Structures are given as structure tokens and as C-alpha cells.
Amino acid sequence: MSAADAKPRLAPGVKLRDDAQGSKLLGPERILELDEIARAIVAQFDGQKRVSDIAAALAKEYDAKAADIQVDIEHLLKDLTAKGYVKS
């Protein structure tokens, strides 16, 4: 399966939270702060949408090239998967 066909979702026990200090991924005994772009991407990780679909939606929303956004999503996905926050 190519990265574009992956359907990422948050790993079991991981939650996306927003508060006055910003957006965070909360996992068992760990917290990862997210910037606005990472938050917009992670909010789409529902286990149903493919990376390519997420890139297309965000490209439309932010008036950017889907190919550029897809590269960013794939990098973030790889990092969050390695850290155990996301499954694809």
C-alpha cells in the first residue's frame, strides 16, 4: 500500500485535545504539542480517509497544492506513527 492510500487514525488511547495553550496529542503518559498545521492534519485522521483525500481537502481549504500538502502529511504521519500516536 502506498502512503497516499494509507487511512491513518489515532492509536488506541491517544486523543486530540485543544485548550488555551494550544493543540496536543495525549497518549498514555505523554503529551505532544501540535502547531496549527499539524492539528489541521491530525484532525482528519479518522481511519476512513486516505492520505490523498486528506491532502486534497486541505489543499482546497488552504488554497495550496495537494502534492505539497501530501508530502507534509506523509512526513508527519511517519513521525507520529514512529512515536506511537497514529496507526495507518
N, C-alpha and C positions, 0 to 999 in steps of 0.2 A: 504494500500500500504506500502510495506517495504521501508526502507531508500535506499536500493540498487536499487529499482525500480523508485525512485524519478527522475524527469527530471528538475533539477534546472536551473533557469535563473535569470538574474539580474532583480531586481524590477524596475517598471516604474520610470524613472527619474534618475536611477543610471547608471554611466558609469565607465568603467575601463580605467585608463589613466596611461601612462608611461612618465616620464620626467627625467631630470638629477638627481633629488633627489630620484628616485625610482618609484615603482608602487603604485597606490592609487585607491580606490573606491570613486567616487564622488557622493554624494547624495545631495538632497536639503538641503542646509545649513550645510553640514557635510562632513568630509573627513576621510577616514580610510586608513592608510598606510599599505601596504602588503609586506611581505617578499617574497623571490624568490619562495618558495614552495607554499605559498598561492596564489601568482599570477598565477603560472602554473595551479593550480586547478581552480581558478575563471575564467581563460581564456576559460575553457571548458564548462562553464555554459551557454548553448545556448538554453535551453528549449527542446532540441531534444534528447540529450544523457542522458542515465541513469547513476546514480552514479556508478553502477557496470561497465559500459562501460568506464567511465572516469578513474576509478581505473585501469582497465586492460590496457588502453592506456598509462597511466603514469607509470605503473609498467614496461611495455616494454621499454619505453623511458629512465627510470632511473634505470633499472635493479634491481628492488625491488619486493617484494611480493605484489600482488594485494590486498590480505586480509589486510595487514598492511596499505597500502595506502587508502583503502576504509574506514578504521576506522578513519584515519586523515581527509578524505573528509567529513565523516558524522559529525565529531566534528566541523569542520569549517562551514559546511552547517547549522548546528543547531545554531551556534553563529551568523552567518551573517543573517540568517532568523529572529532570535530574534531581531536583530538590524535594520531590515527592508531593508537590502541591497539586499537580494535574496528572490525569491519565488520558491517553489518547488511543 
